[in-house]
């Protein structure tokens, strides 16, 4: 456990800001790729740096499977870190694998003519494996910087979450610009078409991942000391001088129940929220008027709205919780509020879709407003959930439990892909049929989130009781 007060900066250990920066570049890499993935799959310009020409339903199903696996593998990565690798080695190995994955996606089509899918699937596989090693352990190391009763812990996760979203914000803008700037014109039947160079975007994502790895290699020992070096399960056995695993206490079992129940509600939240990279990405491209003055905005730019709003509102939300003092909502109530805000966001998308009944495209302000409410909901769920898991988990199992927490998000992402695929395909459905499907999806998500918010609010007191006087705020 980190306790060297002489290395504090702005009231927190300097190691926090190293983890902040590492996570920022990893998230830049992942969200740069995520902003392009569905657009790359459905783009019909299959040449050089163009897309693969898939239909929307198939692309969204693959997106759901990929993002599901992104959240399944942290369970295994957490176990490996706890028992064999240690968190720091797991992070470095994961960073290397993810960089190789991005570079596999970036291989130009004309280098591998006829084998694009081999390189594509190899890249996705490396990203899944590397992410499994990286994701649970970077969060766990943040928790290890503080004693369990340190009042700075929740503030530290808010700072860390700003790092996540700084990378996400940069990603959407950077790749949207790069794929346009490094695109090229193609003349066909007397018309000129701009072909977006997706491979340039994937290359940029790979460079971001290498920066995350470089930070860990050069600064981790100096700023983190021994944190993350020794596997936590091995360390706990050594401290207790007992090779046998200590049975779970009733208090730990109750806390596990809280994590399980909160995880189920997390599935509902992220199944709606993760439409951002799939259905909402296609909605922005096909059904939204993206004209700003004389410029048509690239749909990838909308992926930067969520992290931008987080950077603006995260400090304000943290200040709000602080100002409320004893009146601050407990963790389950914050989750319920997050689900309610998600529901409002989808109600706005229902209104946007209804606007299109006259055949016009939706005003992009509807999409901006929806992303705002999604973001406010995320601030009530995601950082609070990470802090809750590190607080309620036994020390010997903290990385494993963090990986298990991501299993709920894995399920949510697969469900999100299945739901998004219900929009249909331009190959088999008319645009009006797709709009009708979109309206039903948005309405169903709004109603489901609202009902779950009410149920969780009713369960809140019982869940706090099972936390056994743990810091539930």
N, C-alpha and C positions, 0 to 999 in steps of 0.2 A: 504493500500500500504506500502510495506516494505521500510524504509528509515534510518535504524539504521546503520550508517557508521562504528561504532566501532566493528561490528561483521563481517566485510569483511575479506576475505581470498583470496589471489592471485587476488585481484581487484574485487572480486564478493562476494555477501552475502554468509555466510556459509550455509544458507538454500539451496542454489543451489546444494551444494555437497551432502546434505541429499537427495534431490530429485533425483540427479544423481544416488546415491547408491540404492535408493528404486527402481527406474526404471531399473537399471542394473539387480537386482535379479528377478524382475518381467519378464523382457525380457529373462533372463536365463531360467526361468521356462517355459515360453510360447514356446520359440524356441527349447528347449530340447524336449518338446512334439511334436512340429511341425516337427522336423527332423525325428521323429519316426512314425508319424501318418500313412502316406501312406505306408511306408515299413511294418508296423505292420498289416495293412489291407490286403496287398497282399501276405504276407509271408504264404506259404502253410503248415508250420510245426505247425499244430494246436494241441499243447499239452503243458501243464504247462505254460511256459513263451513264447511260440511261437505265431505265428500270427493267423489271423482270416480266411485266405484263400480266400479273395475276388478276383474278376478279376480287372484288371487295370482300366477299364472304370468306374466301379461302385465306386472304391476307389477314383478316381479323382473327380467324381461328388459329393461324400460326402465331400471331402476336400474343394471343392468350396463352398458348402452350409455352412459348418462350418465356414470357414473364412469369408464368407459374413456376417453371423450372428455376428461374432466377431466385425465387423465394423458397424452393424446396432444398436446394443444395446447402444453404447455410446451416441446416441441421447437422449435416455430416461435417461441414467445415468447423462448426462449433465443437463437435466431439473431438475431431483431430487436434484442434488447438488446445482443448482442455487436457487431453491425455497424451499427446505425442509431440506436436510441433511447437506449442506455445503460440501466443497470439501474434507476436511480432513476426516470426517466420511465416506464419500463415498469411499475414497481410502482404508480405513481400512476394511470396510465391503466387498469391492470387493476383497481385498487380501485374506480374510478368505474364501470366496466362491471359489476362484480359487485354493487355497491350498486343499480344500475338493474335488474339481474336479480332481485334479491330483492324489490324493490318491484313488479316486474311480477307475480311470484308472489303478492304480497300484495293485489292488486286484488280487492275483494269481488265475489262471484259476482253479486249483484244489480245491480252497476254495469255488468257486461259479460254480461248474461244471453244464453245461446246462444253466447258466444264465449270461454268459459273456457279451452278448449284453445289458442286462439291466444295468449292472455296467458301460459298455462302454458309452452308451447314457446318463446315469446320469452324468458321469464325464464330457462329452462334454457340457451338458446343464449348469452345474455349472460353467464351464470355460467361457461360453458365457455370463452368467449373471454377474459374477464377473468382467469380462473384461469391460463390459458396464459401471460399476461404476468406475472402475479404470482409464481407458484410457483417457477420455477427461479431467479429473480433475487434473491429474499429470502435464500435459502440461500447463493447465491454471494457476496452481500455480507458475510455472516457470515465466510466464508472469507477475504475480502479484508482483514478487520481484523487478520489475523495473518500473519507470515512463515511459509513452508512448514514450517520446523523449530521453530516456536514450540511449546513443550510445553503451552501453554494451549489449543491448538486443539480437542482432543477434549473438554476440559472446557467450552469455549465452546458446542460443539454440544449438550452435555448441558443446559446452561442454556437454550439456545434451544429445545430440545425440551420443557423444562418450560413455556415460554411457549405452545408449540403445545397442550399438554395442559391448561393452565390454561383456555384458551379452550374446549376441548372439554368440560371438566368443567362449566363454567358453562352451556354451551349446552344440554345434556340436561336439567338441572334447570330452567333458565329457561323453555325452550319448553314443557316438560311442564306447568309451572305456568300459563303464560300461556294456552295453548289451553284449559285447563280453566276458569280464572278468567273469561276473556272468551267462554266458550261460552254457550249459551242453551238453554232447554228448548223442546221441541216436543211437542205433544199429538197423538197419532194413535190413533184407535180406542180411546179411553179410557185409553191408557197415555201416560206422559210419558217422553221420551227426552232425554238431554243430548247436544246437538250440539257437538262440539269445534270451536273456531274456529281452523282452521289458518292462515287469513290473518293473524291476530294474531301467530302464531309467525313467519311469513315477514317480517312488518313488523319484528319485533324483530331478526331476522337482518340486515335491511337497515341498521338503525341501527348495529349492531355494525360493519358494513363501513365506514360513514361515519366511525366513530371511528378506524379504521385509517388511512383517507385523511387525516384531520385531523392525526394524529400526524406523518405524513410531511411534510405541507405546512408545519407549524409548527416542527418540530425537526430535520429531516434535515440542513439546511445547517450548523447549529450543532454537531451531534454527530457527523456523518459526514464533514464537510469535502468533499473532492472525490471521495470513494468513490462509485462508481456513476454519476457524471455523464458521463464520456467512455466511449463504447463500447470494450470491452476489445480487440477485434481492431484497431481504429483506433489505440489506444494502443500496442499491441505493434508494429505496423508503423512507427509514428513512432519508437519507441525503437530499433528495429533499423535505421532509415533505409533500409528496403527495402520496396517495394510488393508484391513477390512473396511468396507464402506459403512459409514454411520447410517443407521436406518432413519428415514424421514420422521420428524416429529409431527404431532397433530397440527401444530401451528403451521409448519411447512406445507402439510397437506391442504389445509384451508387456503393458504396463499396460492397453491397450485390451482385450486378450484376458481379463485378469482381470476387468475391469468387465463384459464380455459374459457370461462364465461365471457370475459372481456374480449378474448380472441374471436369468439363467434360473432360478436357485434362488429368487430374490426373487419371481418369478412364482408359484411353488408356495406360498410363505409367504403372500403377500397374497391369493391366490385363496381360501385358507382363512380368513384373518383378516377379509377384507371381507364374510364372511357376517354380520358384526355388524350392518351397516346393512340387510341384506335378510332372509335366512332366519331368523337369530336374532331379529330384530326381530318377525317374524311369530310365531315360536315363543314369544317372551315374551308376546305378546298372546293367542294362541289356546290354547297348550298348557301354560302355566305358571301355577301358583297364586301370584298376586301379592298375596295378602292379608297385610297386616301389621297385626296387631291388628284394629281395626274398619275399616281403610282399605284400599282396593284401589289399588295403585300403578299409575300410568300407565306403559305400556311404554317411553315415551321416557326415563324416569328411568334405565333400565338402560344407556342410551348414555353415562351419566356414570361408569359403573364403570371403564371402561378408562382415561380420563384421571385419575381419582382414584387408581387403583393406580399409574399412572406417576408422579404427584406424590409418592407415598409411597415407591416403590421405586427411582426413577431415582437419587436421591442415594446410596442404599445400594448399588446396582449400580456406580455410578461409584467409590464408596469401595472396593468389593470389587476392582475392576480395579487400583486404586492399591495396595491392600494386597498383592496378589499379586506385584507387582513384575515380576521377570524370568519368573515363572511365569504371567503373564497370558496367556490364550489369544490366538492371532492372529486376524485378522479372519475368515478362512474357518471356523475352529473356532467362533467366536462365532455365525456364521450357522447352522452345523450345530446348535448348542445351541438357537438360536431355533426351528428347525424341530422339534426334539424336544419342546420345551415346547408348541408348537402342537399336536402330535400328542396329548400328554397331555390338553390342553384338550378335544379332540374325543372322546377316550375317555370323559371325564366326561359329555359330552353323549350319548354312546351309553348310558351308565348311566342318565341322566335319562330317555331315551326308553323304555328297557326298563321303568322304573318305571311307565310309563303303560299297560302291557299289561292291567292290571286295570280300565282305564277312568278312573282318577283323573288329575288333572293333576300335572305334575312340581313338586317342591319348588323354589322359586326359588334355593335355596342351590347347586343344581347349576349354574345359570346364572352365579351370582356366582363360583363356583370356576373355571368354564371361562374366564370373562373374566380372572381373575387369571393363569392360565397363558398365555393369549393375550398379555397385557400383558408378562409376563416375557419371552416370546419376542420380542415387538416391541422391547424394550429391547436385545436382542442383535442385532437386524437393522437397524432403521430409523436411529437416530442413527449407528450404526457405518457403515452404507452411505453416508449423506450425507457423513460425514467422509472416507470412502475415495474418493468421486468427486472431491471438491474437492482431495484430495491427489494423486491419480494423473493428473488431467487437465492437459494443456498449458494455460498461462495464457490463451493467445489463444482457447481453445475451451471455457473452463470452463463458461459458461452453456449453451452448446450441448450439452455432455456431460451437464450436469445435466438438461437437457430430455430427452436420450436415455435417461437413467436412469429418468425417469418413464414412458417408453414401456413399460418392463417392467411397471410398475405399472398402466399402461393395459390391457395384455393380461391381467394378473391380475384386474382388476376386471370385464372382459368375461367371462372364464372364471367368475368368482364368480357373476355373474348367470345364466349358463347352468346352472351347477351348482345354484344356489338354485331356479331355475324347475322343476327336476326334482321338487320337492316336490308338484307338481300344483296343482289348483284346486278350491275348494269347489263350483264350478259343475259339475264333471264327476267328482269323486272324493269318496268318503266320508272321514270324519275318520280312520278306521282305515287306509285306504289312504294318506292323507297322512302318517300317523305311520310307516308302514312305509317309505315313501320317505325320510322324514327320517332314520330309523335307518340306511338304506343310505348316505345322503349323509355322515352323520357318521362312519360306519365307514370309508368310502372315503377321506375326507380324513385321518383318523388314520393309516391304513396308508401312504398316499402320502407324507405328511410324514415319517413315521418312516424310510421307505426312502431318501428324499432326504437326510435328515440323515446317515445312514450313508455314502452316496456322497460327500457333500461333505467329511466328515471324512477319507475316504481320499484326496481330491484336495488337501487343505489344504497340504501341503508344496510341491507343484508350483506352486500358485498364489502362495505366498509368494515362491518363487524368481523368478517372473515380475514381482513387484513391484520387483525390483532394489534391495534394501536400503531400500525405502521404509518408513516407520513403519507396520508392519502391525498394530499393536495399537491 
